[in-house]
Amino acid sequence: MYKVENGFDLDELIYGIFISLLFFGYPIFSILATIFDQDVLTIFYRGICIFIGLLAMVIPSKKFGFYASYSMVQILVISLHLIYLSWVLYYFSNGYRNENLDLSFYVNNAILFSLIPVLLLNKKITSDTLIVLKKQFKFFILMFIALTFIAYTLGLSDPYRLSFEKINPISLSLYAAICILFCNWSFRNKTISICVIILLLFIMVLSGSRGPLLALFLVTCSSIFFRIKFIKKIYAVFTTAVLFFTIIVFYDNLVDYIPIISRFNLATTEGSLSVNIREEQYKSAIEIFSNNPYLGGSLVEKFAFFYPHNIVLEILITGGIVLFLLYFLVFSAFLVEIINALRNKIPICFIHVFFLLFVSYMFTSSLAGIGLLYFVIVIISKIKLDYKYDKYNHC
């Protein structure tokens, strides 16, 4: 309805900025806050996301005018998250207090980064929106890489693992993996895309975070395996085997230059420590669930000692089989959306990002902090393409 100089409609441009900020804004503003030593930038990021989201809602669409459109999956996700928040607030209302898990933790993660963004996604994502997103994603990916290496060269990173004061190594690695999955879609030039991917992989390795790297490896291998011909599958397996063999042979030399690589070797103290911790956490979580399988054993109440770092175990601990069945219902409905999305040939990189986040969050996150997973689920359910885009460009 309103045109801007580059030919895009204003509503598509604003909506695209909102989506792009939710995908890439957190690491960018966190690194900026570290570089300029200004905590207010992370608060500003939350505020600007909400402001732009509200702005996108009130600007009329060229195709549909003023309207709100919530998909069934989106309604289920919102309802599910409200149930989870109600479950948590029940424990707070009963006098629960913990220095590691206060109410501000839930306000920041479960409300500002999860519930509100999902509520603000009230428009369909059309082919025009995706064309805008391609351009914006490219800009944000390059900005993320540039700021990461600027902060690193300024000596603002942790000396052992690539991370900054406002963003931990797991989050940094996870966002780098998301950027990798969007590279081939965002960059037309394959050479540039490969160079960008190499830089992002370097960031992931320096972070020393195995979860996102393992998730990226599984998603990439699965995609390649199902999409290429049989002879190419053999080549891919052979190439992977040669790569692993080379790393094993030259491991000692690589560790001398990049010490963080030792975290990927389970035979070392650095590599086995977190695995042993996870094993103990999982055993404790299973024990808590076994004591009260139907309604759970209150993860919030046991957080200081039994935080499982596994979203499935967290569901079972928090609300038992009852809460697990509710989550299962939502994800079953979403699987139907994925099948429809594949039939409609939407950019498959969005589906790859969903599986990346799901696998990674299985080992690294809390239910309160998986807002990005909810966001991707809703994004996929709202992409409604016309035939023009299918012929124009896709992943």
Buried (B, 14 or more C-beta within 10 A) or exposed (E): EEEEEEEBBBBBBBBBBBBBBBBBBBBBBBBBBBBEEBEEBBBBBBEBBBEBBEBBBEBBBBBBEEEEEBBEBBBBBBEBBEBBBEBBBEBBEEEBEBEEBEEEBBEBBBBBBBBBBBBBBBBBBBBBBBBBBBBBBBEBBBBBBEBBBEBBEEEBBEEEBBBBBBBBBBBBBBBBBBBBBBBBBBBEEEEBBEEBBEBBBBBBBBBBBBBBBBBBBBBBEEBBEEEEEEEEBEEBEEEEEEEEEEEEEEBEEBBEEEBBBBBBBEEEEBBEEBEEEBEEBBEBBBEBBEEBBEEBBBBBBBBEEBBBBBBBBBBBBBBBBBBBEBBEEBBEBBEEBBEEBEEEBBBBBBBBBBBBBBBBBBBBBBBBBBBBBBBBBBBBBBBBBEEEBEEEEBB
